[in-house]
């Protein structure tokens, strides 16, 4: 196993407190590198459903949109969501009962299921909630691929494409489809549109060559603009802090996401990862790195999502 490096994952300096888009992309990439069989298995599910139907037009908030036909059929869409959940559970990405059939088409869960849920232990409820939130990411990955595979024009232009579609492939109709499903695929799988905020405007006294040399004027004006710029940047930063934004980690060890993929998805032990990764690490370092990556990917409920390790101290080899 090759080593990775520490780098900045986020483009900017602040993020929403519950924004997990960037860490989930990093974890996705780690799975693609270290556990390719997981995505190959998911791709088979995507292909099996995408071959069953075509796009059909449906009304949307932005006008008519194209939707995969099988998703309109409640029974077929339930089969699709259950298949995705079972796939995710087989690779330890979710745990517990599949909740999708309870929400497809706005249906209410059966009374027996509701009663059973009330009797669940608090830990089981936390595990289910963490799994439900993260499972939506994989639903969105799969839907994005189906939208591409069912669109004959995209297939003609780009073939089957990779799992993450290039930004230019997303058409207006596809964006409207994503909004219709209310899954916000574009925000999960692609960078946010660049928005630099309002323009800055600075004012400085001019230059009179009779009373001041050019070099002196230049130094004075640049100093004045530098002071004004720092003040404006401080104002913008304070505004974001007041709005609840939090600073992103300055640098994150990408290898932590690699370890998380190897531990959580491939099922390796902390000791095995520590022994085989290059350069070698101690099991405690790997354990800490896996937990730090899980916090970024899952959030506060990461403990309930992370696969439990084997009890006991590792044996010396």
N, C-alpha and C positions, 0 to 999 in steps of 0.2 A: 504494500500500500504506500503510495507516495504522499508526501507532506503537502500541506496547503499553507497559505499565508494569511496575514491579518490585513484587512483593507476596510475602507469605508463602503458600506452597502447603500446608504441613503444619499440622494443627490443634494438635499438641502440640510439645514441645521436643526429644523424642528419637524415634528410630526404630530398627528392626532394621537391621544393616549392609547386608543384601541386599534391603531392602524398596524395590521400585521402583514400587509401586502409584501413588503420587501423581504422580511425573513422567510415568508412562505415561498417566495420565488427562489431564494437561496436553498431552502430545503428541497424544493422540487428539483433544482439542478443537481443537488447532491444525490438524490435518488436516481436521477438519470445516469449519473456517473458510476455509482457504486451498486445499484440494484436495478439494472436495466430490465430484468425479467418482470419487475412490478409493472412498469409502463407497457411492456409488451403484452402482458396479460390484460391490462386496461384497454389497450388498443383493440384487442379482439372483441371486447364487449362493445366498444364504440362502432366497429365495423359491422358487427352482427345486427345492431339496431339501425344504423344508418342505411343499410341496404334494404330495409323493410319498407321504406316509404319515400315520399317526395316532399318538396316544399308545397304548402298551400297558403293562400293569402288569407289574412285575418286583419280586422281593424285594429289599429294601434293609435296611441296618443299623437304620433307624428305622421299619421297616414297609414295606408295599407302596408303590412309587413309580411315577410315570408317566414313561416314556422314549420319545423319538421312535422310531418303529418302524424307520426306515431305519438307525439307528445299531446295531441288533441284528444286522443283516445285514452280515457282514464285507465282502463285495464292495462293497455300497453305501456303507458307512462309509469304506472306502478311497477310493472315488471322491470322497466329500465332503472328506476331509482333503487329498487331492491337489489338488482344485480350489481349496481355500483357500490351499495353499502356492503354487500357480501364480499366484493373484491377488496374494499378498503379494510374490512375486518380481517381478511386473510393475511394482510400485511401489517396488522397491528396499528392501522391509522385511525380506526374507530373501534368502539367497544359497545357491547350491549345489543338490545333489540333495535331493528331498523325502524325509525320513526316516519319514514317518508310516506307510507301508505295512510298515515293519519292526517296528512295535510294536503295531499294531491286533490285538486278540485275543490279545496275549501271544506273537505269533509271533516266532521268531528270524530275524535277517537271513540271506539266502542266503550260502553260503560264499564265493561270488565277490565279493559286496558287502563282506563282512568283510575279505577279502584286499585288495580295492581300497582300503578305508578305511585299512588298515595302511600302504599305500604312499603315501597322501596326504602332501603337504607339511605341516609344522607349521602354516603360515599357513592352509592350507585347512581343517585340523581346527578351528582357532580360529574361523574364519569360520562353519563349520557349527555349532559349539557355540553361538555367539552367536545365530545365526539360529534354531536349535531352541528356545532358551529364550524368545526374544521371540515366535516364532510361536505359542506357546501362548496368549499374550494374545489374539491375533486369533481363535484357535479358540474361546476362551471368549466373546468378543464375539458371534461367530456362533451358538454354541450357545444363548446367552441369548435371542437374537432368535427362534431356532427354537422354543425352549420356549414363548415367548410367542405366536408365530404359530400354533402347533399347539393351543394351549389355547383352545377355543371361548369359554369364559367370559371369559377375559382379552380376547380380541378383541372380544367384545360390549361389554365395559365400556370399553375403552381404544382400540379400533381397532387400527391397525398399530403405533402408538406410535413414539417416537423410538428412537435406537440405545441410549441408556442408559435403562433402565426406572426408573420411580419406585420408591423403596424399598417403598412399601406394596403394590406389585404382586407382590412375591415371596411366594408362598404356601408353606406348610409342605411340600407335596408337591414344589414346585420346589427348595426348599432341600435336601431329601433327595436329589433327583435330582442336584443339583450335587455333593453329598458322594459319591454312588455313583460318579460319573465321576472323582472324586478330582482335580478341576481347580480347586477352590476359587474358583468364579466369584464368590460373594458377597463374598469378601475382595478380589477384584480390581476389581470394578465398583461396589462400594458402600462407604460408610464403615463402619469397624469399629464394632461395638456400643459405646456409651459405657460406660466403666468407670472410675470415679473412685478406685478403690482403697478400702482400709479407712477408716472414719470417724476423724477426729481428735477427741481429747478433751483439753480444757485445764482446769487447776485454778488458781484464784487466791484469795488471802485475801479475805473478804467486806468489808462496809462497816458500820461503827458510826457513826451520825450524831452521837453524843455526842463522839467523839474526832476526827472528820474531816469536812470539808465535802464535799458531794456532788461538786462539780467536781474536787476533789483525788482523791477515791476513783475517779472515772471515769478520770482521766488515769493514775493508778497501775495500775488493772486493765488498761486497754488497753495500756499499756507492757509489762506482764507477759505478756499474751497475744501481743503482737507478738513478743517475744523467743522464746516457746515455739513460735510458728508458724514463725519463721525456722529454728529448730533442726530442727523436724519436716520442713520442706521440704528442708533440706540433707540430712537422713538419707535421704529418698526418692530424691533425685537421686543420691547416692552409691551407693545400692543398684542403681539402673538402670545406672550406669556399670560397676559390678562385674559385672553380668549381660551386658555386652557391647553395650549400647545406645550409639548415637552421636548426637551433636547434629545436628539438621537444619540445613541452610543457613538463615540468618535470613531473607533475602529473595532471591528468584530473579527474574531478568528474564524475564517471560512472553514477551517478544519473541524470546528465544533459542529457544523451542519453535516459534514461528512461523517463524523462519529455518530451523530443522531440517526442518520440514514442507516448506518451499519448496525447500530444497536436496535433501533425501533422497528425498522422495516426488514432488514436482513436477518435479525434475530441473533447477532453475535453478542457475546458477553463483553463486559468492560475489560476483563482480563485479556480476552482474545484480541480486542482492538488495540489495547496498549502494547501487546506483544508484537503484532504484525504491522502496525503503522510505522512509517519512517519519517523522521527519526523516532525511536521508541519513546513511549510515554509511560509513566506509572499509572496504575489503575485509578488512583484517586484523581489524577489530572483529567483522565478521560471521563470519569463520572461527573466531575464538575463541569466540563465542557458540554457534555450531553444535556445536563440540566439547564445550563445557561441558554443553549440553543432552543430547548423545549419551551422555556419561558417566553422567548421572542416569537416562536411560531404559534403557540397556543394561548399564552396569556396567563391570567391568575390561576386557572384551573389546570395548569400543566402537570401537577403532581398526580391528578386523577387520570390523565391521559397517558402519561409515560408508562411504558411496560415495566412491571416490577422486576427488580434484579433478583438473582438467586441469593438466598441467605448464606451467611457464613463468610469467613475471610478467604481470599484466594490462596490456593496452594502455591508454594514456591516450585518453580520448574528448573 
